[in-house]
Amino acid sequence: MPMGDFIHTSASLFFGAFSVVFAIVLWSGMQETAWLFVILGVVSRYAETIHTIFKRFGVMEDIAFIDAVPVVDILFATLPSAFFICAFLIMILKKTRL
């Protein structure tokens, strides 16, 4: 593994782990739906990082494809953004109703 890839992977794991830990701590006391979607977006983004690393090291292989694109890659690429969109829409709706 080239040094650039190693630094990128290490930084993604390190900062992703901290963001997930803080998100889970926030989740335990959170009652607002919008913030729960933000937390889900952070956790799903870290799951994508872990999945990518597992694929790189040969721990996991893709089994389902849509036009030669792994289904899991499609899900992990879209889920965090979908959760963030839901969170922001909920925040906008709450703000405009007041």
Rosetta silent file (secondary structure, phi, psi, omega in degrees, C-alpha in Angstrom):
SEQUENCE: MPMGDFIHTSASLFFGAFSVVFAIVLWSGMQETAWLFVILGVVSRYAETIHTIFKRFGVMEDIAFIDAVPVVDILFATLPSAFFICAFLIMILKKTRL
SCORE:     score description
SCORE:     0.000 S_00000001
   1 L     0.000  123.585  177.841    0.000    0.000    0.000 S_00000001
   2 L   -61.257  155.603 -176.169    1.506    3.345   -1.024 S_00000001
   3 H   -60.435  -37.728  178.817    2.123    5.866    1.752 S_00000001
   4 H   -62.056  -43.108  177.228   -0.582    8.235    0.468 S_00000001
   5 H   -64.541  -39.914  179.741   -3.224    5.496    0.625 S_00000001
   6 H   -63.086  -43.918 -179.862   -2.055    4.516    4.102 S_00000001
   7 H   -65.759  -42.606  179.185   -2.314    8.101    5.375 S_00000001
   8 H   -62.276  -46.746 -179.537   -5.750    8.542    3.795 S_00000001
   9 H   -64.257  -44.595 -179.935   -7.029    5.267    5.237 S_00000001
  10 H   -63.064  -43.453  179.349   -5.579    5.944    8.686 S_00000001
  11 H   -64.979  -40.668  178.193   -7.022    9.454    8.820 S_00000001
  12 H   -62.300  -43.377  178.514  -10.435    8.204    7.693 S_00000001
  13 H   -66.237  -45.565 -175.457  -10.447    5.533   10.379 S_00000001
  14 H   -63.825  -56.051 -176.969   -9.144    7.825   13.118 S_00000001
  15 H   -72.316  -32.545  175.494  -11.422   10.809   12.567 S_00000001
  16 H   -64.208  -40.134  179.120  -14.367    8.617   11.576 S_00000001
  17 H   -63.860  -43.537  178.238  -14.065    6.662   14.805 S_00000001
  18 H   -63.592  -42.288 -179.520  -14.080    9.841   16.882 S_00000001
  19 H   -65.696  -36.691  178.372  -17.077   11.244   15.032 S_00000001
  20 H   -68.867  -41.810  178.593  -19.006    7.982   15.503 S_00000001
  21 H   -60.738  -47.141  179.153  -18.180    7.827   19.222 S_00000001
  22 H   -65.622  -35.913  177.539  -19.352   11.416   19.716 S_00000001
  23 H   -64.752  -41.299  179.418  -22.442   10.735   17.586 S_00000001
  24 H   -67.711  -38.960  176.227  -23.364    7.719   19.709 S_00000001
  25 H   -62.463  -43.088  177.785  -22.865    9.728   22.907 S_00000001
  26 H   -65.183  -37.789 -178.250  -25.118   12.449   21.473 S_00000001
  27 H   -60.873  -36.750 -175.284  -27.637    9.838   20.320 S_00000001
  28 H   -62.247  -27.611 -179.331  -28.143    8.511   23.855 S_00000001
  29 L  -113.393   11.469 -173.231  -29.678   11.778   25.018 S_00000001
  30 L   -94.606  135.701  177.120  -31.246   13.014   21.812 S_00000001
  31 L  -116.572  -10.494 -177.477  -34.990   13.275   21.301 S_00000001
  32 L   -84.576  132.918 -177.691  -35.090   15.359   18.111 S_00000001
  33 H   -63.557  -40.808 -177.944  -35.725   13.464   14.893 S_00000001
  34 H   -60.731  -44.650  179.691  -33.550   15.736   12.766 S_00000001
  35 H   -67.108  -31.896  176.669  -30.485   15.148   14.924 S_00000001
  36 H   -63.582  -37.307  177.029  -31.097   11.403   14.864 S_00000001
  37 H   -69.331  -35.898  175.273  -30.877   11.499   11.071 S_00000001
  38 H   -62.008  -44.706  179.527  -27.629   13.474   11.258 S_00000001
  39 H   -62.973  -42.190  176.938  -26.228   10.835   13.614 S_00000001
  40 H   -61.827  -36.358  176.817  -27.374    8.054   11.277 S_00000001
  41 H   -64.021  -41.812  178.794  -25.592    9.830    8.432 S_00000001
  42 H   -65.837  -44.692 -178.919  -22.341    9.957   10.403 S_00000001
  43 H   -66.049  -41.048 -179.982  -22.581    6.298   11.419 S_00000001
  44 H   -69.097  -31.296  175.844  -23.409    5.145    7.885 S_00000001
  45 H   -65.370  -39.366  178.077  -20.468    7.161    6.515 S_00000001
  46 H   -69.433  -36.495  176.283  -18.129    5.356    8.899 S_00000001
  47 H   -61.631  -36.753  176.214  -19.676    2.015    7.904 S_00000001
  48 H   -63.237  -42.106  179.119  -18.803    2.898    4.305 S_00000001
  49 H   -61.688  -46.342  179.338  -15.191    3.548    5.335 S_00000001
  50 H   -62.464  -43.512  179.617  -14.968    0.200    7.141 S_00000001
  51 H   -61.487  -42.756  178.889  -16.551   -1.609    4.186 S_00000001
  52 H   -62.508  -41.703  178.964  -14.085   -0.029    1.762 S_00000001
  53 H   -66.569  -42.416  177.685  -11.133   -1.048    3.924 S_00000001
  54 H   -61.212  -40.594  177.586  -12.438   -4.603    4.264 S_00000001
  55 H   -65.546  -39.861 -178.872  -12.793   -4.838    0.478 S_00000001
  56 H   -62.572  -37.398 -178.213   -9.287   -3.450   -0.039 S_00000001
  57 L   -91.748    1.941  175.668   -7.771   -6.094    2.239 S_00000001
  58 L    81.626   14.815  179.354   -9.881   -8.922    0.807 S_00000001
  59 L   -76.000  -34.267 -179.807  -11.963   -9.543    3.922 S_00000001
  60 L  -124.944  151.671  173.879  -15.226   -8.935    2.043 S_00000001
  61 L  -129.854  151.385  178.306  -16.313   -9.470   -1.532 S_00000001
  62 L   -81.298  139.124 -178.807  -19.290   -8.063   -3.395 S_00000001
  63 L  -119.309  -21.921 -179.837  -21.985  -10.575   -4.294 S_00000001
  64 L  -117.243  133.685 -176.256  -24.844   -8.482   -5.730 S_00000001
  65 E  -131.022  148.949  169.165  -24.389   -6.211   -8.720 S_00000001
  66 E  -124.160  110.819 -176.787  -26.456   -3.774  -10.772 S_00000001
  67 L    50.796   50.563  176.818  -24.806   -3.247  -14.164 S_00000001
  68 L    67.611   11.526  175.702  -21.413   -4.323  -12.801 S_00000001
  69 E  -109.837  125.250 -179.431  -21.677   -1.904   -9.840 S_00000001
  70 E   -60.574  134.595 -179.087  -21.857   -3.541   -6.404 S_00000001
  71 H   -61.570  -39.725 -179.194  -25.193   -2.902   -4.684 S_00000001
  72 H   -63.654  -37.985  177.335  -23.498   -2.340   -1.328 S_00000001
  73 H   -64.096  -39.209  177.768  -21.317    0.385   -2.843 S_00000001
  74 H   -63.776  -45.130  179.841  -24.416    2.111   -4.207 S_00000001
  75 H   -62.840  -48.037 -178.647  -26.110    1.950   -0.808 S_00000001
  76 H   -67.009  -27.001  178.501  -23.091    3.218    1.104 S_00000001
  77 H   -75.358  -28.064 -174.873  -22.601    6.027   -1.413 S_00000001
  78 H  -103.437  -28.751 -175.146  -26.189    7.242   -1.071 S_00000001
  79 H   -59.060  -49.879 -179.194  -27.259    6.459    2.510 S_00000001
  80 H   -57.975  -43.687  178.820  -25.279    9.165    4.344 S_00000001
  81 H   -64.674  -38.789  178.320  -26.516   11.858    1.968 S_00000001
  82 H   -62.978  -42.122  177.739  -30.081   10.553    2.204 S_00000001
  83 H   -64.680  -41.716  178.866  -29.945   10.719    6.010 S_00000001
  84 H   -65.412  -39.407  177.361  -28.519   14.257    5.894 S_00000001
  85 H   -61.139  -45.339  177.977  -31.224   15.334    3.422 S_00000001
  86 H   -59.742  -44.245 -179.518  -33.920   13.974    5.744 S_00000001
  87 H   -61.576  -46.689 -177.952  -32.377   15.784    8.705 S_00000001
  88 H   -67.663  -37.378  176.649  -32.155   19.105    6.886 S_00000001
  89 H   -63.201  -42.403  178.577  -35.695   18.808    5.531 S_00000001
  90 H   -62.442  -42.897  178.494  -37.020   18.136    9.030 S_00000001
  91 H   -62.893  -41.614  179.117  -35.096   21.151   10.357 S_00000001
  92 H   -65.103  -44.577  179.469  -36.460   23.360    7.559 S_00000001
  93 H   -62.834  -40.489  178.420  -40.019   22.168    8.121 S_00000001
  94 H   -65.453  -39.811 -178.443  -39.777   22.814   11.862 S_00000001
  95 H   -69.358  -38.198 -177.649  -38.346   26.281   11.279 S_00000001
  96 H   -76.865  -21.751  178.546  -40.978   27.313    8.720 S_00000001
  97 H   -77.951  -20.434 -177.874  -43.865   26.113   10.921 S_00000001
  98 L   -76.253    0.000    0.000  -42.866   28.425   13.769 S_00000001
